[in-house]
Amino acid sequence: MVREVLAGLEIRPDRLYVDGTIGEGGHAVAILSRITGVGELWGFDRDPMVLQTAAARLAPFTSHFRLFHRSYARVGEVLEEAGRGGAAGILLDLGLSSYSLQFSGRGFSFQRDEPLDMRFDPLSPGPTGAQLLNTLPQKEIERIFRDFGEEPRAPALARRVCELRRERPWRTTGQLVDLVLSVLGRRPGSRVHPATRVFQALRIAVNRELEELAKFLEGAPHWLEPEGRLVIISYHSLEDRLVKQRFLSWEKAGVMRRLTKKPLTPGVEEVRQNPRARSAKLRVAEKI
Ligand SMILES: C[S@@+](CC[C@H](N)C(=O)[O-])C[C@H]1O[C@@H](n2cnc3c(N)ncnc32)[C@H](O)[C@@H]1O
């Protein structure tokens, strides 16, 4: 949704922009191409591997970008450390990068047999996905599958996770795929793999993704200049609900104005080219 992101940020070439989830730098390249003079883009990511990819891709824009191995929830700290009052725009494109899904070796994909790690930041203390499945009470695992994966068979899946860990500890994605298939079976005709929801749920729990987003939303209006823009793309109903509710409460408090009353969604062509975009919802707000 690059066009919608650029329109939402309404780039002014000589200002500071923050990409809180720089990933492989796709949006960043588009933003940097519109930045000139003293304009800058600061990119954040929790994944050090992804930051290396972004650094290589953004190299031609040398003097205009800086990268930070930090959570987007800490944008305020970084602005303060640098003595900057606020940004002209902040972008969040939540979730997982295609790069990590395919190449991280950290178990984000059910299509490869890898260690069930799932941390965006492998340097963080954990816990990993496997550690959560090996240690959490059954009820908590059920809640994760139900709330973060919207998985109707969450109770049966959680029960089986706890039965199996008594025989052999959880270690790999392959074990989890086998479990899901043994409980849910294959869905004939469905293009979505039955393990999709469980993998998404566990990743959200490992990275405390909703907590990070809530922390970010607490501070974001303070990190923007007047008329600064906030653009958030979410892929999960719970994320979008947090964003929607915050945007509404800011508008009521006279802090930010909503520029999208209803979220923007990708067009048919974009979803055809990138099926992972199918659940994307983009919302924009402007600081008053
Ligand atoms: C969907 S990708 C972003 C893709 C990017 N917009 C692009 O065009 O290439 C999401 C990225 O956000 C990162 N991420 C997730 N949670 C984060 C957090 N709390 N702080 C910073 N980065 C985070 C992930 O590591 C991933 O690289």
The ligand as an SDF file (V2000), in Angstrom:
LIG
                    3D

 27 29  0  0  0  0  0  0  0  0999 V2000
    5.6100   -6.0030    7.6260 C   0  0  0  0  0  0  0  0  0  0  0  0
    7.2690   -5.7490    8.0520 S   0  0  0  0  0  0  0  0  0  0  0  0
    7.6020   -4.1350    7.4660 C   0  0  0  0  0  0  0  0  0  0  0  0
    7.8900   -4.0800    6.0090 C   0  0  0  0  0  0  0  0  0  0  0  0
    8.3350   -2.7190    5.5370 C   0  0  0  0  0  0  0  0  0  0  0  0
    7.2840   -1.7380    5.6870 N   0  0  0  0  0  0  0  0  0  0  0  0
    8.8220   -2.7500    4.0920 C   0  0  0  0  0  0  0  0  0  0  0  0
    8.2740   -2.0080    3.2760 O   0  0  0  0  0  0  0  0  0  0  0  0
    9.7490   -3.5190    3.7960 O   0  0  0  0  0  0  0  0  0  0  0  0
    7.2150   -5.4960    9.7830 C   0  0  0  0  0  0  0  0  0  0  0  0
    8.5640   -5.2970   10.4330 C   0  0  0  0  0  0  0  0  0  0  0  0
    8.3170   -4.7940   11.7460 O   0  0  0  0  0  0  0  0  0  0  0  0
    9.2770   -5.3360   12.6230 C   0  0  0  0  0  0  0  0  0  0  0  0
    8.7260   -5.1970   13.9790 N   0  0  0  0  0  0  0  0  0  0  0  0
    7.7400   -5.9030   14.5610 C   0  0  0  0  0  0  0  0  0  0  0  0
    7.4900   -5.4220   15.7970 N   0  0  0  0  0  0  0  0  0  0  0  0
    8.3350   -4.3770   15.9790 C   0  0  0  0  0  0  0  0  0  0  0  0
    8.5560   -3.4600   17.0460 C   0  0  0  0  0  0  0  0  0  0  0  0
    7.8520   -3.5280   18.1950 N   0  0  0  0  0  0  0  0  0  0  0  0
    9.4660   -2.4940   16.8750 N   0  0  0  0  0  0  0  0  0  0  0  0
   10.1910   -2.3930   15.7190 C   0  0  0  0  0  0  0  0  0  0  0  0
   10.0310   -3.2530   14.6900 N   0  0  0  0  0  0  0  0  0  0  0  0
    9.1170   -4.2240   14.8160 C   0  0  0  0  0  0  0  0  0  0  0  0
    9.4900   -6.7540   12.1410 C   0  0  0  0  0  0  0  0  0  0  0  0
   10.7640   -7.2370   12.5530 O   0  0  0  0  0  0  0  0  0  0  0  0
    9.4010   -6.5570   10.6100 C   0  0  0  0  0  0  0  0  0  0  0  0
   10.6630   -6.3570   10.0710 O   0  0  0  0  0  0  0  0  0  0  0  0
  1  2  1  0
  2  3  1  0
  2 10  1  0
  3  4  1  0
  4  5  1  0
  5  6  1  0
  5  7  1  0
  7  8  2  0
  7  9  1  0
 10 11  1  0
 11 12  1  0
 11 26  1  0
 12 13  1  0
 13 14  1  0
 13 24  1  0
 14 15  1  0
 14 23  1  0
 15 16  2  0
 16 17  1  0
 17 18  1  0
 17 23  2  0
 18 19  1  0
 18 20  2  0
 20 21  1  0
 21 22  2  0
 22 23  1  0
 24 25  1  0
 24 26  1  0
 26 27  1  0
M  CHG  2   2   1   9  -1
M  END
$$$$
